[in-house]
Amino acid sequence: MQRYIDKFINYLKVEKNASGHTIKNYSIDLEVFKNFLGDKEIDSVDHLSLRRFLAEMRAKNYSKRTVARKLASLRSFFRFLFREGHIKKNPITAISTPKLDKTLPVFLDTVKIDRLLSAPTNKDASGLRDRALLETLYSCGIRVSELVGLDLGDVDFISGVIKVLGKGSKERVVPIGEPALKAIRLYVDKRPEKKVRDKKAVFLNTRGTRLTDRSVRRILDRYVKEVAIAEKISPHSLRHSFATHLLDRGADLRSVQELLGHMNLSTTQIYTHVTMDRLKTIYDKAHPRA
């Protein structure tokens, strides 16, 4: 089993150019499945084996979303094995993906966004950095992985755009607002160059190396508590807020899709449900015969 997993992971790295995040998740999911199989050979796996695996995950109270993700990993894995001739039959074609509950994304209104972005102080380099990264997340709607991957050469201060490396190592150019650009300029000018070890990175930690996803989450959590925002907020919530506010102010869905770097329009359409819910709320409050 491990030999086939290694072949598949190598295929993802070399041929599919998958992101490190994707490769990590696939490796974890396949390791769980390997442990479930024990000594069983891969070519003896049938749809009943897969159903027992799904039943075991449900017994462990895995969420529907987690089950669906692990099933997607197995689907890609077995498709690869079948295509490469390592198995004679693809057993997962008989297994359907569990239906997921539709959840609307968490986002902040503009008042709370202003409170959050104003929370970091300009007294030291860390405060300037925190303001710059929060401004950039909201101004561009980029993913946290795209934020921490930003290099100084990716920021065009004259044209007002940044270049980001998205999912599947696909580059896209995103507009960035003047407040975010100003915050980045201030931070880069004020950070102590003697401590900078990663000369290319925009956002650095106290050791002078590139910030990680987890560090950004901790920074955001600190300011969310500081300004007493009740909602459970993550860096992705700023991305949700970015998309929702654009649509609320008349941006078309295709443009928002391009800005977010979504492959499919259906992924972006969830934000239309958010804005429609808000419109219904306004209608119910304002219309005399609602």
N, C-alpha and C positions, 0 to 999 in steps of 0.2 A: 504493500500500500504506500509506504513512504517513497518508494522509487517513483511511483506514478504521480504522487503529490509534487515531488521535486521537478519532474518533467513539466507538469502543469504550471507551477510557479515560474519556472524558467521561460515558458511560453508567454506568460503574462508580462514578464520583464522585457524580453527581447523582441517579441513580435507585436504584442498589444501595447507596449510602452505604457503599462498601467502605472498609476501613482503609487507611492510608497504606502499610503493609507489603504488603498484597495488591496494591495498585496498582503499587507499585515492582516486585514480582516479575513481574506480568503484563507490564509495560512492557519489562523485561529479556528475558523469554521471546519476546515478539513481535518485538523488535529482532533477536534471533538468527535468527528465522524469516525476517524481511524480508531480512537479509543473505544467507541461504541462497537465497532466491528470485531475488535480483538484479533484473533488469528484467522478470521475469515478472509478468503481470497477475493480480490476485487471482481473477478469474472463470475463469482457465485452470488453477487448482490442482485436481488430482484426487487420488484415493487413492494413485496411484503416486508423485506428488510427495511426499506425506506419508510414504510408506514410505521413499523415498530420504532424506528428512530424518531419520527415525528411524535409518536405517542409518548416516548420517554421525555422529550422536550416539554410537552404539555404537562406531564406529571411533575416536572420540575418548576412549573409555573412560569415558563418563558413567555414573554409577551408575543402577541401575534406578529408584531414588527420584527422581533428577533428571529422567530421561526421562519418568517418569510425571507429574511436576509440569508440565513443559513441554507435555506432551500435554494435560493438563487445561486449561492456559491456551489452547491452540489450540482445544480443544473448545468452551470458552465463547465464544471469539472468532468461530468459524465459526457457532455457533448464533445469535449476535447478528446476524451478517451475513445469514444465511438468513431470520431472522425479520423483519428490516428490509427485505428485498427487494433487497439489494445483490448477492446471488448467487442463481442459480436452483436450485442443488443443493448440499447440505451434504456435502463430500467426506470428512469425518472420521468419518461414521457407519460407514464400512467398516473403520475402524481400531480395534483392541482395545487396551486399556491393558495394559502388561506386568505380569505377576504379581509382586507384591513379596514379598520374604522377610520373614517375621514376626520382628521383633526385640523382645525384652522390654526395657522401659525400665530404665535404670540408676537405682538408688536407694541411699541410705545407711541402715544400721541406726541404731537410736536412740543407740547409744554414739557412733558417728561424728558423728551430727547434734549431739549435745551438745558434742563436741570442737570442731566447726566454729563453732557459735553462741557458744561461750565464747572464741573466739580474739581478737576485737577487744577492745581495752582501753577503759576509760572515762576515760582521761587527757585526751583532747582531743575537739574537735567531730567530727573525721573518724572517730575510733574509735567514738564514740557513734553516728554516722550508719551506719557499717558494721554495727554490731551490730543497730541498728534495722531496717535493710533485710534482713539475713539472717533475723532473727526473723520479720519480716513475710512474706517469701517462704515460709518453712516453716509458719508459723502459719495462713496463709490459702490456700496452694496456688495463688496467683495467678501469671499469666504475668509475665515481666520487663517487657513493654510496659505491662501494667496497673500494675505497681509504680511505674515512672518517671512514669506519668501521674497518680499520686495527688496530689490537692490536700488542703490542711489541712482544708477544709470537707467532704471525703469521709470523714474519720475521726470516728466518733461514740464518744468516750471514755466516755460514760455507758452507752450500750446495748451497747458492745463489738462493734460491726460497722463495716465499711468499705464504701463504694460504689465499685465499679470499672467502668471502661468496657472491655468485652471485644471480641471479634471482631465485625465487622459493626456496630460502634458500639452494641452492646447492653449496657445497664447491668444489673448484678446486685449484690445485697447479700450480703456474706460475713462470717461471724463471725471475730473476731480475738481471740486469747488475751491474757490479762493480761500475760505476759512481753513480748510484742510491743508492747502498748500502753504499758507502762512504759518500754520502750526508746525508743519514739517521743517520749514526753513528755520524757524526759531529753535527747534529742538536740535537740528543738525549743527547749527552755528554755536550752540551753547554746550553741547556734550563734550566732556573732557577727552581730547584727542589722544592724550597719553595712555588712556585706558582702553582705547578702541583696538580690539584684536581682529575683528572682522571688518575690514575696510569697505567692503561692498554693501553690507546690510544696512537697511534704513533703521530698523528698530532693534536696539541692543539691550541686553540685560546688564546688571551691575558689574559683571565680569568682562564686559566688552564684547561678548559674543552674541550671535543672533537669538532673538526671543523665540520661545517655543509656543505652540498652541496653548499648552496648559498654563503658561505664564500669563498669556493674554486673558484667559478665562479668570485667573486669580485677580488680575488687575481690575477687570470689569466688575467682578463680585464685590471688591472693596468699595468701588464708587457707587454701586447700586445700593449697598447698605448705608453708605454715607449720606446719600440724598433721599433715603427712605422710600425707595420704589418697591411697591408690594409685589409686583409681578415677578415670576421666576424668569430671569433674563440670562441669555447666553450671547456670545458674539453673533450667533446666527440670528438672534432677535433683532439686531441692528440691520441686518440684511433684509429681514422681513419688513421692518419699519421703512427702510429705503424704498422697497417695491410698493408697499401699500400707499405711502405718501405720494409717490409718482403717479400712481393710478388715480388716487383721489383728486389730483390736480390736473387730470386730463391727458396724461401720457398714454399712448396706445400700447396694447399688449405686446406687439412684435418688438417695439423699441425696448420695453422692459425685459423681454426675453433676451435680447442681444446684450443688454447691460449686465444681466445676471449670469450670462454664459450658459443658459439652459439649452440642452440639445433639442428638447421637445417643447412645443408650446403648451402642451397639457400640464407640464410641470409648473409653468408660470400661472396657469389659469386659476390655481387655488387662491391667488390674491384677489381675483374678481369676486370670489365668495365673501372674502373679508369686507371689501368695499360695499358689496350689495347688502350685507348685514348691517353696516353702518347707515346706509341709505334708508333701509327699512326702519331702523331705530329713529332716525331723524323724522321720517314720514309719520310714524306712530305718535311721536311727541308733538309734531307741528300741525298736522292736518286735523281740522275740526271734526271730520267724519271718518277718521282712520279706524 
